[in-house]
């Protein structure tokens, strides 16, 4: 089983809670001090901060931060990232169901991104809270690498490997080679990935 990306976790909710915690603490303090109207203002500010991070940042960027797909010999399973699905994934990440397609239903795969200049990729930064939030997105924006699957029925599906490549380009290339080697090249057209043995020397 080949696995790419990272599954959705409770991280979006936990990070949103963390950033709203300060105003929440102030609100509780003011309430204890019987300053009810200022406390209400800080409660509302805490909710606004939580919603801004969860729905303003994570909801639109979930495919970049937590894209995940896996493949075995006959099938590919991936996260379908429509907005309705994203909301349920953030609140119930471990109940998420992967969408399954059969490899024999694929007509072509178009590879996008720059494999040959890994030195230009944004590697993970030293840990801090803001870097922990932004690093996955920065990695994708720096060099988005995707596999665009076109099925025989005309449907298109985009599988992302940018995060894997940013963390370990050599390992990602090796896994991609295994993935392409598992396909029936006489039936599936591979576009823009002519060499299964890419070298960074």
Buried (B, 14 or more C-beta within 10 A) or exposed (E): EBEBBBBBEEBBBEBBBEBBEEBBEBBBEBBEEEBEEBBEBBBEBBBEBBEEBBBEBBBEBBBBBBBBBBBEEEBBBBBEBEEEBBBEBBEEBEEBEBEEBEBEBBBBBBBBBEBEEBEEBBBBEEEEEEEEBBBBBBBBEBBBBBBBBBBEEEEEBBBBBBBBBBBEBEEBBBBBBEBBEEBEEEEBEBEEBEEBEBEEE
